[in-house]
Amino acid sequence: MRFIAELYLPAGRRDSVDELDRRAAAGARELLAQGVRVSLTGSTLVPEDEMLLLHYEAEARELVLEAIRRAGLTSERVVEAIETARPAG
């Protein structure tokens, strides 16, 4: 399943997006090393809303929350996401 985690990112901290990505990936890898299937697949910065969206693949929302906790991050919200394909043209 795909999930999106919302993190608050004040305008003054935009330069730390790479660091937050690294930490989020490390939290997921820590679980993966224990045999738990969770991975960070990307992120999206929404500057106008001061938000960083972390994209995860996991079997359950709770696993994403645990990966975020292990990364030392706090998420305002974690929701399931459904990706759709766009037709060519």
PDB file with one MODEL, atoms N, CA, C and O in Angstrom:
MODEL        1
ATOM      1  N   MET A   1       0.835  -1.170   0.000  1.00  0.00           N
ATOM      2  CA  MET A   1       0.000   0.000   0.000  1.00  0.00           C
ATOM      3  C   MET A   1       0.886   1.242   0.000  1.00  0.00           C
ATOM      4  O   MET A   1       2.020   1.225   0.480  1.00  0.00           O
ATOM      5  N   ARG A   2       0.342   2.298  -0.544  1.00  0.00           N
ATOM      6  CA  ARG A   2       1.057   3.569  -0.562  1.00  0.00           C
ATOM      7  C   ARG A   2       0.476   4.505   0.487  1.00  0.00           C
ATOM      8  O   ARG A   2      -0.732   4.538   0.720  1.00  0.00           O
ATOM      9  N   PHE A   3       1.370   5.262   1.111  1.00  0.00           N
ATOM     10  CA  PHE A   3       0.963   6.223   2.130  1.00  0.00           C
ATOM     11  C   PHE A   3       1.704   7.532   1.905  1.00  0.00           C
ATOM     12  O   PHE A   3       2.801   7.554   1.346  1.00  0.00           O
ATOM     13  N   ILE A   4       1.085   8.623   2.351  1.00  0.00           N
ATOM     14  CA  ILE A   4       1.725   9.928   2.353  1.00  0.00           C
ATOM     15  C   ILE A   4       1.707  10.443   3.786  1.00  0.00           C
ATOM     16  O   ILE A   4       0.674  10.450   4.455  1.00  0.00           O
ATOM     17  N   ALA A   5       2.879  10.871   4.233  1.00  0.00           N
ATOM     18  CA  ALA A   5       3.002  11.466   5.563  1.00  0.00           C
ATOM     19  C   ALA A   5       3.254  12.956   5.390  1.00  0.00           C
ATOM     20  O   ALA A   5       4.133  13.355   4.626  1.00  0.00           O
ATOM     21  N   GLU A   6       2.487  13.778   6.095  1.00  0.00           N
ATOM     22  CA  GLU A   6       2.643  15.234   6.032  1.00  0.00           C
ATOM     23  C   GLU A   6       3.523  15.702   7.192  1.00  0.00           C
ATOM     24  O   GLU A   6       3.274  15.368   8.350  1.00  0.00           O
ATOM     25  N   LEU A   7       4.548  16.476   6.864  1.00  0.00           N
ATOM     26  CA  LEU A   7       5.408  17.087   7.873  1.00  0.00           C
ATOM     27  C   LEU A   7       5.362  18.593   7.696  1.00  0.00           C
ATOM     28  O   LEU A   7       5.428  19.092   6.573  1.00  0.00           O
ATOM     29  N   TYR A   8       5.251  19.306   8.783  1.00  0.00           N
ATOM     30  CA  TYR A   8       5.276  20.763   8.759  1.00  0.00           C
ATOM     31  C   TYR A   8       6.717  21.209   8.543  1.00  0.00           C
ATOM     32  O   TYR A   8       7.621  20.742   9.234  1.00  0.00           O
ATOM     33  N   LEU A   9       6.933  22.098   7.600  1.00  0.00           N
ATOM     34  CA  LEU A   9       8.279  22.570   7.302  1.00  0.00           C
ATOM     35  C   LEU A   9       8.258  24.086   7.128  1.00  0.00           C
ATOM     36  O   LEU A   9       7.953  24.582   6.044  1.00  0.00           O
ATOM     37  N   PRO A  10       8.578  24.818   8.183  1.00  0.00           N
ATOM     38  CA  PRO A  10       8.567  26.283   8.088  1.00  0.00           C
ATOM     39  C   PRO A  10       9.468  26.778   6.964  1.00  0.00           C
ATOM     40  O   PRO A  10      10.473  26.145   6.641  1.00  0.00           O
ATOM     41  N   ALA A  11       9.110  27.896   6.379  1.00  0.00           N
ATOM     42  CA  ALA A  11       9.836  28.445   5.229  1.00  0.00           C
ATOM     43  C   ALA A  11      11.338  28.541   5.481  1.00  0.00           C
ATOM     44  O   ALA A  11      12.125  28.298   4.566  1.00  0.00           O
ATOM     45  N   GLY A  12      11.739  28.877   6.657  1.00  0.00           N
ATOM     46  CA  GLY A  12      13.158  29.006   6.977  1.00  0.00           C
ATOM     47  C   GLY A  12      13.914  27.696   7.014  1.00  0.00           C
ATOM     48  O   GLY A  12      15.142  27.701   7.091  1.00  0.00           O
ATOM     49  N   ARG A  13      13.215  26.572   6.962  1.00  0.00           N
ATOM     50  CA  ARG A  13      13.866  25.258   7.054  1.00  0.00           C
ATOM     51  C   ARG A  13      13.885  24.515   5.727  1.00  0.00           C
ATOM     52  O   ARG A  13      14.195  23.324   5.701  1.00  0.00           O
ATOM     53  N   ARG A  14      13.565  25.175   4.643  1.00  0.00           N
ATOM     54  CA  ARG A  14      13.506  24.490   3.349  1.00  0.00           C
ATOM     55  C   ARG A  14      14.834  23.870   2.939  1.00  0.00           C
ATOM     56  O   ARG A  14      14.863  22.865   2.228  1.00  0.00           O
ATOM     57  N   ASP A  15      15.930  24.469   3.386  1.00  0.00           N
ATOM     58  CA  ASP A  15      17.241  23.924   3.037  1.00  0.00           C
ATOM     59  C   ASP A  15      17.491  22.583   3.707  1.00  0.00           C
ATOM     60  O   ASP A  15      18.436  21.881   3.347  1.00  0.00           O
ATOM     61  N   SER A  16      16.669  22.221   4.664  1.00  0.00           N
ATOM     62  CA  SER A  16      16.863  20.958   5.381  1.00  0.00           C
ATOM     63  C   SER A  16      16.060  19.802   4.780  1.00  0.00           C
ATOM     64  O   SER A  16      15.999  18.725   5.373  1.00  0.00           O
ATOM     65  N   VAL A  17      15.447  20.007   3.619  1.00  0.00           N
ATOM     66  CA  VAL A  17      14.641  18.945   3.000  1.00  0.00           C
ATOM     67  C   VAL A  17      15.485  17.704   2.743  1.00  0.00           C
ATOM     68  O   VAL A  17      15.042  16.590   3.025  1.00  0.00           O
ATOM     69  N   ASP A  18      16.691  17.878   2.213  1.00  0.00           N
ATOM     70  CA  ASP A  18      17.561  16.719   1.961  1.00  0.00           C
ATOM     71  C   ASP A  18      17.859  15.963   3.244  1.00  0.00           C
ATOM     72  O   ASP A  18      17.863  14.732   3.257  1.00  0.00           O
ATOM     73  N   GLU A  19      18.107  16.691   4.319  1.00  0.00           N
ATOM     74  CA  GLU A  19      18.379  16.042   5.607  1.00  0.00           C
ATOM     75  C   GLU A  19      17.152  15.286   6.110  1.00  0.00           C
ATOM     76  O   GLU A  19      17.280  14.171   6.617  1.00  0.00           O
ATOM     77  N   LEU A  20      15.977  15.873   5.976  1.00  0.00           N
ATOM     78  CA  LEU A  20      14.751  15.188   6.392  1.00  0.00           C
ATOM     79  C   LEU A  20      14.517  13.932   5.559  1.00  0.00           C
ATOM     80  O   LEU A  20      14.098  12.902   6.086  1.00  0.00           O
ATOM     81  N   ASP A  21      14.790  14.020   4.254  1.00  0.00           N
ATOM     82  CA  ASP A  21      14.682  12.840   3.389  1.00  0.00           C
ATOM     83  C   ASP A  21      15.629  11.739   3.859  1.00  0.00           C
ATOM     84  O   ASP A  21      15.246  10.572   3.939  1.00  0.00           O
ATOM     85  N   ARG A  22      16.874  12.123   4.169  1.00  0.00           N
ATOM     86  CA  ARG A  22      17.853  11.121   4.634  1.00  0.00           C
ATOM     87  C   ARG A  22      17.395  10.462   5.931  1.00  0.00           C
ATOM     88  O   ARG A  22      17.486   9.244   6.084  1.00  0.00           O
ATOM     89  N   ARG A  23      16.905  11.273   6.857  1.00  0.00           N
ATOM     90  CA  ARG A  23      16.444  10.721   8.136  1.00  0.00           C
ATOM     91  C   ARG A  23      15.251   9.795   7.940  1.00  0.00           C
ATOM     92  O   ARG A  23      15.186   8.720   8.538  1.00  0.00           O
ATOM     93  N   ALA A  24      14.303  10.218   7.096  1.00  0.00           N
ATOM     94  CA  ALA A  24      13.116   9.401   6.837  1.00  0.00           C
ATOM     95  C   ALA A  24      13.507   8.072   6.197  1.00  0.00           C
ATOM     96  O   ALA A  24      12.975   7.023   6.561  1.00  0.00           O
ATOM     97  N   ALA A  25      14.431   8.116   5.251  1.00  0.00           N
ATOM     98  CA  ALA A  25      14.895   6.886   4.600  1.00  0.00           C
ATOM     99  C   ALA A  25      15.604   5.973   5.605  1.00  0.00           C
ATOM    100  O   ALA A  25      15.433   4.755   5.569  1.00  0.00           O
ATOM    101  N   ALA A  26      16.397   6.567   6.499  1.00  0.00           N
ATOM    102  CA  ALA A  26      17.106   5.776   7.507  1.00  0.00           C
ATOM    103  C   ALA A  26      16.127   5.081   8.453  1.00  0.00           C
ATOM    104  O   ALA A  26      16.345   3.929   8.827  1.00  0.00           O
ATOM    105  N   GLY A  27      15.060   5.764   8.840  1.00  0.00           N
ATOM    106  CA  GLY A  27      14.047   5.149   9.701  1.00  0.00           C
ATOM    107  C   GLY A  27      13.389   3.960   9.026  1.00  0.00           C
ATOM    108  O   GLY A  27      13.139   2.936   9.662  1.00  0.00           O
ATOM    109  N   ALA A  28      13.108   4.096   7.739  1.00  0.00           N
ATOM    110  CA  ALA A  28      12.510   2.987   6.990  1.00  0.00           C
ATOM    111  C   ALA A  28      13.502   1.837   6.839  1.00  0.00           C
ATOM    112  O   ALA A  28      13.130   0.673   6.985  1.00  0.00           O
ATOM    113  N   ARG A  29      14.768   2.159   6.544  1.00  0.00           N
ATOM    114  CA  ARG A  29      15.794   1.107   6.400  1.00  0.00           C
ATOM    115  C   ARG A  29      16.001   0.333   7.692  1.00  0.00           C
ATOM    116  O   ARG A  29      16.250  -0.873   7.672  1.00  0.00           O
ATOM    117  N   GLU A  30      15.897   1.032   8.810  1.00  0.00           N
ATOM    118  CA  GLU A  30      16.050   0.367  10.104  1.00  0.00           C
ATOM    119  C   GLU A  30      14.982  -0.717  10.274  1.00  0.00           C
ATOM    120  O   GLU A  30      15.277  -1.821  10.732  1.00  0.00           O
ATOM    121  N   LEU A  31      13.760  -0.398   9.907  1.00  0.00           N
ATOM    122  CA  LEU A  31      12.688  -1.400   9.979  1.00  0.00           C
ATOM    123  C   LEU A  31      12.898  -2.508   8.957  1.00  0.00           C
ATOM    124  O   LEU A  31      12.694  -3.685   9.253  1.00  0.00           O
ATOM    125  N   LEU A  32      13.311  -2.121   7.743  1.00  0.00           N
ATOM    126  CA  LEU A  32      13.544  -3.108   6.688  1.00  0.00           C
ATOM    127  C   LEU A  32      14.606  -4.119   7.113  1.00  0.00           C
ATOM    128  O   LEU A  32      14.495  -5.306   6.807  1.00  0.00           O
ATOM    129  N   ALA A  33      15.633  -3.648   7.816  1.00  0.00           N
ATOM    130  CA  ALA A  33      16.691  -4.535   8.307  1.00  0.00           C
ATOM    131  C   ALA A  33      16.160  -5.556   9.312  1.00  0.00           C
ATOM    132  O   ALA A  33      16.765  -6.606   9.528  1.00  0.00           O
ATOM    133  N   GLN A  34      15.029  -5.232   9.918  1.00  0.00           N
ATOM    134  CA  GLN A  34      14.389  -6.149  10.871  1.00  0.00           C
ATOM    135  C   GLN A  34      13.328  -7.005  10.192  1.00  0.00           C
ATOM    136  O   GLN A  34      12.583  -7.721  10.861  1.00  0.00           O
ATOM    137  N   GLY A  35      13.257  -6.933   8.862  1.00  0.00           N
ATOM    138  CA  GLY A  35      12.314  -7.754   8.114  1.00  0.00           C
ATOM    139  C   GLY A  35      10.939  -7.132   7.940  1.00  0.00           C
ATOM    140  O   GLY A  35      10.014  -7.802   7.482  1.00  0.00           O
ATOM    141  N   VAL A  36      10.790  -5.867   8.296  1.00  0.00           N
ATOM    142  CA  VAL A  36       9.508  -5.172   8.161  1.00  0.00           C
ATOM    143  C   VAL A  36       9.505  -4.445   6.825  1.00  0.00           C
ATOM    144  O   VAL A  36      10.395  -3.641   6.549  1.00  0.00           O
ATOM    145  N   ARG A  37       8.508  -4.726   5.999  1.00  0.00           N
ATOM    146  CA  ARG A  37       8.451  -4.138   4.663  1.00  0.00           C
ATOM    147  C   ARG A  37       7.872  -2.724   4.704  1.00  0.00           C
ATOM    148  O   ARG A  37       6.658  -2.527   4.751  1.00  0.00           O
ATOM    149  N   VAL A  38       8.779  -1.751   4.686  1.00  0.00           N
ATOM    150  CA  VAL A  38       8.409  -0.340   4.607  1.00  0.00           C
ATOM    151  C   VAL A  38       9.552   0.388   3.908  1.00  0.00           C
ATOM    152  O   VAL A  38      10.721   0.143   4.204  1.00  0.00           O
ATOM    153  N   SER A  39       9.217   1.280   2.984  1.00  0.00           N
ATOM    154  CA  SER A  39      10.273   2.025   2.301  1.00  0.00           C
ATOM    155  C   SER A  39       9.788   3.423   1.934  1.00  0.00           C
ATOM    156  O   SER A  39       8.616   3.643   1.630  1.00  0.00           O
ATOM    157  N   LEU A  40      10.722   4.345   1.973  1.00  0.00           N
ATOM    158  CA  LEU A  40      10.469   5.708   1.527  1.00  0.00           C
ATOM    159  C   LEU A  40      10.700   5.721   0.023  1.00  0.00           C
ATOM    160  O   LEU A  40      11.775   5.337  -0.439  1.00  0.00           O
ATOM    161  N   THR A  41       9.706   6.157  -0.748  1.00  0.00           N
ATOM    162  CA  THR A  41       9.828   6.131  -2.205  1.00  0.00           C
ATOM    163  C   THR A  41      10.030   7.508  -2.814  1.00  0.00           C
ATOM    164  O   THR A  41      10.299   7.616  -4.010  1.00  0.00           O
ATOM    165  N   GLY A  42       9.908   8.563  -2.017  1.00  0.00           N
ATOM    166  CA  GLY A  42      10.115   9.905  -2.528  1.00  0.00           C
ATOM    167  C   GLY A  42       9.515  10.935  -1.598  1.00  0.00           C
ATOM    168  O   GLY A  42       8.990  10.612  -0.532  1.00  0.00           O
ATOM    169  N   SER A  43       9.605  12.187  -2.025  1.00  0.00           N
ATOM    170  CA  SER A  43       9.018  13.263  -1.225  1.00  0.00           C
ATOM    171  C   SER A  43       8.607  14.403  -2.149  1.00  0.00           C
ATOM    172  O   SER A  43       9.073  14.509  -3.283  1.00  0.00           O
ATOM    173  N   THR A  44       7.719  15.252  -1.633  1.00  0.00           N
ATOM    174  CA  THR A  44       7.244  16.419  -2.366  1.00  0.00           C
ATOM    175  C   THR A  44       7.214  17.599  -1.412  1.00  0.00           C
ATOM    176  O   THR A  44       6.595  17.528  -0.350  1.00  0.00           O
ATOM    177  N   LEU A  45       7.875  18.675  -1.782  1.00  0.00           N
ATOM    178  CA  LEU A  45       7.844  19.901  -0.998  1.00  0.00           C
ATOM    179  C   LEU A  45       6.730  20.787  -1.539  1.00  0.00           C
ATOM    180  O   LEU A  45       6.649  21.030  -2.743  1.00  0.00           O
ATOM    181  N   VAL A  46       5.871  21.270  -0.640  1.00  0.00           N
ATOM    182  CA  VAL A  46       4.790  22.197  -0.998  1.00  0.00           C
ATOM    183  C   VAL A  46       5.081  23.502  -0.256  1.00  0.00           C
ATOM    184  O   VAL A  46       4.552  23.729   0.832  1.00  0.00           O
ATOM    185  N   PRO A  47       5.933  24.368  -0.849  1.00  0.00           N
ATOM    186  CA  PRO A  47       6.390  25.565  -0.146  1.00  0.00           C
ATOM    187  C   PRO A  47       5.260  26.474   0.327  1.00  0.00           C
ATOM    188  O   PRO A  47       5.312  26.997   1.441  1.00  0.00           O
ATOM    189  N   GLU A  48       4.250  26.666  -0.498  1.00  0.00           N
ATOM    190  CA  GLU A  48       3.161  27.575  -0.141  1.00  0.00           C
ATOM    191  C   GLU A  48       2.442  27.142   1.130  1.00  0.00           C
ATOM    192  O   GLU A  48       1.965  27.980   1.896  1.00  0.00           O
ATOM    193  N   ASP A  49       2.366  25.840   1.352  1.00  0.00           N
ATOM    194  CA  ASP A  49       1.691  25.309   2.539  1.00  0.00           C
ATOM    195  C   ASP A  49       2.672  24.935   3.647  1.00  0.00           C
ATOM    196  O   ASP A  49       2.262  24.397   4.675  1.00  0.00           O
ATOM    197  N   GLU A  50       3.971  25.215   3.450  1.00  0.00           N
ATOM    198  CA  GLU A  50       5.003  24.860   4.424  1.00  0.00           C
ATOM    199  C   GLU A  50       4.898  23.387   4.824  1.00  0.00           C
ATOM    200  O   GLU A  50       4.872  23.036   6.004  1.00  0.00           O
ATOM    201  N   MET A  51       4.839  22.543   3.797  1.00  0.00           N
ATOM    202  CA  MET A  51       4.602  21.127   4.034  1.00  0.00           C
ATOM    203  C   MET A  51       5.574  20.282   3.209  1.00  0.00           C
ATOM    204  O   MET A  51       5.870  20.595   2.056  1.00  0.00           O
ATOM    205  N   LEU A  52       6.057  19.215   3.823  1.00  0.00           N
ATOM    206  CA  LEU A  52       6.838  18.209   3.127  1.00  0.00           C
ATOM    207  C   LEU A  52       6.024  16.923   3.167  1.00  0.00           C
ATOM    208  O   LEU A  52       5.629  16.466   4.239  1.00  0.00           O
ATOM    209  N   LEU A  53       5.773  16.342   1.999  1.00  0.00           N
ATOM    210  CA  LEU A  53       5.033  15.088   1.906  1.00  0.00           C
ATOM    211  C   LEU A  53       6.030  13.964   1.660  1.00  0.00           C
ATOM    212  O   LEU A  53       6.775  13.995   0.680  1.00  0.00           O
ATOM    213  N   LEU A  54       6.047  12.985   2.533  1.00  0.00           N
ATOM    214  CA  LEU A  54       6.908  11.817   2.381  1.00  0.00           C
ATOM    215  C   LEU A  54       6.066  10.676   1.839  1.00  0.00           C
ATOM    216  O   LEU A  54       4.993  10.380   2.366  1.00  0.00           O
ATOM    217  N   HIS A  55       6.555  10.037   0.787  1.00  0.00           N
ATOM    218  CA  HIS A  55       5.829   8.955   0.128  1.00  0.00           C
ATOM    219  C   HIS A  55       6.413   7.611   0.572  1.00  0.00           C
ATOM    220  O   HIS A  55       7.619   7.385   0.467  1.00  0.00           O
ATOM    221  N   TYR A  56       5.564   6.740   1.059  1.00  0.00           N
ATOM    222  CA  TYR A  56       6.000   5.434   1.566  1.00  0.00           C
ATOM    223  C   TYR A  56       5.246   4.296   0.904  1.00  0.00           C
ATOM    224  O   TYR A  56       4.112   4.454   0.450  1.00  0.00           O
ATOM    225  N   GLU A  57       5.905   3.143   0.860  1.00  0.00           N
ATOM    226  CA  GLU A  57       5.282   1.854   0.553  1.00  0.00           C
ATOM    227  C   GLU A  57       5.357   1.055   1.843  1.00  0.00           C
ATOM    228  O   GLU A  57       6.435   0.905   2.418  1.00  0.00           O
ATOM    229  N   ALA A  58       4.220   0.539   2.305  1.00  0.00           N
ATOM    230  CA  ALA A  58       4.190  -0.242   3.540  1.00  0.00           C
ATOM    231  C   ALA A  58       2.921  -1.076   3.568  1.00  0.00           C
ATOM    232  O   ALA A  58       1.980  -0.827   2.815  1.00  0.00           O
ATOM    233  N   GLU A  59       2.911  -2.059   4.437  1.00  0.00           N
ATOM    234  CA  GLU A  59       1.735  -2.917   4.571  1.00  0.00           C
ATOM    235  C   GLU A  59       0.663  -2.302   5.454  1.00  0.00           C
ATOM    236  O   GLU A  59      -0.496  -2.713   5.397  1.00  0.00           O
ATOM    237  N   ALA A  60       1.039  -1.311   6.280  1.00  0.00           N
ATOM    238  CA  ALA A  60       0.065  -0.697   7.189  1.00  0.00           C
ATOM    239  C   ALA A  60       0.527   0.700   7.596  1.00  0.00           C
ATOM    240  O   ALA A  60       1.724   0.985   7.629  1.00  0.00           O
ATOM    241  N   ARG A  61      -0.417   1.547   7.897  1.00  0.00           N
ATOM    242  CA  ARG A  61      -0.165   2.922   8.334  1.00  0.00           C
ATOM    243  C   ARG A  61       0.742   2.954   9.563  1.00  0.00           C
ATOM    244  O   ARG A  61       1.616   3.814   9.669  1.00  0.00           O
ATOM    245  N   GLU A  62       0.538   2.029  10.480  1.00  0.00           N
ATOM    246  CA  GLU A  62       1.318   1.980  11.714  1.00  0.00           C
ATOM    247  C   GLU A  62       2.807   1.786  11.438  1.00  0.00           C
ATOM    248  O   GLU A  62       3.644   2.277  12.194  1.00  0.00           O
ATOM    249  N   LEU A  63       3.143   1.077  10.365  1.00  0.00           N
ATOM    250  CA  LEU A  63       4.548   0.873  10.014  1.00  0.00           C
ATOM    251  C   LEU A  63       5.182   2.177   9.541  1.00  0.00           C
ATOM    252  O   LEU A  63       6.348   2.445   9.831  1.00  0.00           O
ATOM    253  N   VAL A  64       4.423   2.980   8.821  1.00  0.00           N
ATOM    254  CA  VAL A  64       4.912   4.293   8.396  1.00  0.00           C
ATOM    255  C   VAL A  64       5.142   5.171   9.626  1.00  0.00           C
ATOM    256  O   VAL A  64       6.170   5.838   9.739  1.00  0.00           O
ATOM    257  N   LEU A  65       4.186   5.165  10.532  1.00  0.00           N
ATOM    258  CA  LEU A  65       4.329   5.944  11.765  1.00  0.00           C
ATOM    259  C   LEU A  65       5.569   5.511  12.550  1.00  0.00           C
ATOM    260  O   LEU A  65       6.270   6.351  13.115  1.00  0.00           O
ATOM    261  N   GLU A  66       5.839   4.215  12.588  1.00  0.00           N
ATOM    262  CA  GLU A  66       7.019   3.718  13.302  1.00  0.00           C
ATOM    263  C   GLU A  66       8.305   4.148  12.594  1.00  0.00           C
ATOM    264  O   GLU A  66       9.276   4.520  13.253  1.00  0.00           O
ATOM    265  N   ALA A  67       8.321   4.101  11.268  1.00  0.00           N
ATOM    266  CA  ALA A  67       9.499   4.553  10.516  1.00  0.00           C
ATOM    267  C   ALA A  67       9.759   6.034  10.781  1.00  0.00           C
ATOM    268  O   ALA A  67      10.906   6.447  10.946  1.00  0.00           O
ATOM    269  N   ILE A  68       8.701   6.821  10.820  1.00  0.00           N
ATOM    270  CA  ILE A  68       8.826   8.255  11.091  1.00  0.00           C
ATOM    271  C   ILE A  68       9.347   8.479  12.509  1.00  0.00           C
ATOM    272  O   ILE A  68      10.211   9.328  12.732  1.00  0.00           O
ATOM    273  N   ARG A  69       8.824   7.722  13.454  1.00  0.00           N
ATOM    274  CA  ARG A  69       9.273   7.845  14.845  1.00  0.00           C
ATOM    275  C   ARG A  69      10.759   7.506  14.962  1.00  0.00           C
ATOM    276  O   ARG A  69      11.510   8.208  15.638  1.00  0.00           O
ATOM    277  N   ARG A  70      11.176   6.427  14.299  1.00  0.00           N
ATOM    278  CA  ARG A  70      12.584   6.025  14.361  1.00  0.00           C
ATOM    279  C   ARG A  70      13.500   7.045  13.698  1.00  0.00           C
ATOM    280  O   ARG A  70      14.682   7.133  14.029  1.00  0.00           O
ATOM    281  N   ALA A  71      12.955   7.809  12.767  1.00  0.00           N
ATOM    282  CA  ALA A  71      13.732   8.857  12.101  1.00  0.00           C
ATOM    283  C   ALA A  71      13.821  10.112  12.959  1.00  0.00           C
ATOM    284  O   ALA A  71      14.531  11.054  12.609  1.00  0.00           O
ATOM    285  N   GLY A  72      13.103  10.131  14.083  1.00  0.00           N
ATOM    286  CA  GLY A  72      13.095  11.298  14.947  1.00  0.00           C
ATOM    287  C   GLY A  72      12.269  12.439  14.383  1.00  0.00           C
ATOM    288  O   GLY A  72      12.507  13.605  14.699  1.00  0.00           O
ATOM    289  N   LEU A  73      11.288  12.097  13.542  1.00  0.00           N
ATOM    290  CA  LEU A  73      10.429  13.094  12.916  1.00  0.00           C
ATOM    291  C   LEU A  73       9.031  13.041  13.503  1.00  0.00           C
ATOM    292  O   LEU A  73       8.672  12.085  14.191  1.00  0.00           O
ATOM    293  N   THR A  74       8.253  14.060  13.231  1.00  0.00           N
ATOM    294  CA  THR A  74       6.869  14.113  13.671  1.00  0.00           C
ATOM    295  C   THR A  74       5.991  14.396  12.463  1.00  0.00           C
ATOM    296  O   THR A  74       6.241  15.339  11.713  1.00  0.00           O
ATOM    297  N   SER A  75       4.984  13.595  12.281  1.00  0.00           N
ATOM    298  CA  SER A  75       4.067  13.796  11.160  1.00  0.00           C
ATOM    299  C   SER A  75       2.722  14.267  11.673  1.00  0.00           C
ATOM    300  O   SER A  75       2.188  13.743  12.651  1.00  0.00           O
ATOM    301  N   GLU A  76       2.192  15.259  10.996  1.00  0.00           N
ATOM    302  CA  GLU A  76       0.872  15.766  11.342  1.00  0.00           C
ATOM    303  C   GLU A  76      -0.216  14.785  10.912  1.00  0.00           C
ATOM    304  O   GLU A  76      -1.287  14.714  11.516  1.00  0.00           O
ATOM    305  N   ARG A  77       0.086  14.025   9.847  1.00  0.00           N
ATOM    306  CA  ARG A  77      -0.955  13.171   9.280  1.00  0.00           C
ATOM    307  C   ARG A  77      -0.313  12.114   8.388  1.00  0.00           C
ATOM    308  O   ARG A  77       0.619  12.415   7.644  1.00  0.00           O
ATOM    309  N   VAL A  78      -0.804  10.880   8.457  1.00  0.00           N
ATOM    310  CA  VAL A  78      -0.386   9.802   7.553  1.00  0.00           C
ATOM    311  C   VAL A  78      -1.658   9.202   6.971  1.00  0.00           C
ATOM    312  O   VAL A  78      -2.535   8.735   7.698  1.00  0.00           O
ATOM    313  N   VAL A  79      -1.739   9.224   5.630  1.00  0.00           N
ATOM    314  CA  VAL A  79      -2.949   8.743   4.962  1.00  0.00           C
ATOM    315  C   VAL A  79      -2.573   7.799   3.820  1.00  0.00           C
ATOM    316  O   VAL A  79      -1.492   7.897   3.238  1.00  0.00           O
ATOM    317  N   GLU A  80      -3.495   6.882   3.517  1.00  0.00           N
ATOM    318  CA  GLU A  80      -3.307   6.000   2.380  1.00  0.00           C
ATOM    319  C   GLU A  80      -3.462   6.822   1.099  1.00  0.00           C
ATOM    320  O   GLU A  80      -4.296   7.725   1.030  1.00  0.00           O
ATOM    321  N   ALA A  81      -2.665   6.507   0.104  1.00  0.00           N
ATOM    322  CA  ALA A  81      -2.722   7.211  -1.179  1.00  0.00           C
ATOM    323  C   ALA A  81      -2.920   6.191  -2.298  1.00  0.00           C
ATOM    324  O   ALA A  81      -2.352   5.099  -2.268  1.00  0.00           O
ATOM    325  N   ILE A  82      -3.716   6.558  -3.263  1.00  0.00           N
ATOM    326  CA  ILE A  82      -3.956   5.696  -4.421  1.00  0.00           C
ATOM    327  C   ILE A  82      -3.446   6.429  -5.642  1.00  0.00           C
ATOM    328  O   ILE A  82      -3.893   7.531  -5.958  1.00  0.00           O
ATOM    329  N   GLU A  83      -2.509   5.805  -6.317  1.00  0.00           N
ATOM    330  CA  GLU A  83      -1.923   6.409  -7.509  1.00  0.00           C
ATOM    331  C   GLU A  83      -2.701   5.934  -8.726  1.00  0.00           C
ATOM    332  O   GLU A  83      -3.071   4.764  -8.827  1.00  0.00           O
ATOM    333  N   THR A  84      -2.942   6.852  -9.641  1.00  0.00           N
ATOM    334  CA  THR A  84      -3.651   6.491 -10.868  1.00  0.00           C
ATOM    335  C   THR A  84      -2.743   6.736 -12.064  1.00  0.00           C
ATOM    336  O   THR A  84      -1.868   7.601 -12.027  1.00  0.00           O
ATOM    337  N   ALA A  85      -2.958   5.974 -13.114  1.00  0.00           N
ATOM    338  CA  ALA A  85      -2.182   6.142 -14.349  1.00  0.00           C
ATOM    339  C   ALA A  85      -2.889   7.158 -15.234  1.00  0.00           C
ATOM    340  O   ALA A  85      -4.118   7.202 -15.289  1.00  0.00           O
ATOM    341  N   ARG A  86      -2.113   7.961 -15.916  1.00  0.00           N
ATOM    342  CA  ARG A  86      -2.676   8.936 -16.851  1.00  0.00           C
ATOM    343  C   ARG A  86      -2.548   8.390 -18.261  1.00  0.00           C
ATOM    344  O   ARG A  86      -1.512   7.831 -18.620  1.00  0.00           O
ATOM    345  N   PRO A  87      -3.573   8.544 -19.048  1.00  0.00           N
ATOM    346  CA  PRO A  87      -3.470   8.087 -20.439  1.00  0.00           C
ATOM    347  C   PRO A  87      -2.459   8.931 -21.221  1.00  0.00           C
ATOM    348  O   PRO A  87      -2.327  10.130 -20.973  1.00  0.00           O
ATOM    349  N   ALA A  88      -1.759   8.319 -22.149  1.00  0.00           N
ATOM    350  CA  ALA A  88      -0.794   9.042 -22.973  1.00  0.00           C
ATOM    351  C   ALA A  88      -1.529  10.036 -23.873  1.00  0.00           C
ATOM    352  O   ALA A  88      -2.650   9.791 -24.320  1.00  0.00           O
ATOM    353  N   GLY A  89      -0.866  11.159 -24.122  1.00  0.00           N
ATOM    354  CA  GLY A  89      -1.438  12.129 -25.069  1.00  0.00           C
ATOM    355  C   GLY A  89      -2.134  13.187 -24.389  1.00  0.00           C
ATOM    356  O   GLY A  89      -2.674  14.086 -25.034  1.00  0.00           O
TER     357      GLY A  89
ENDMDL
END
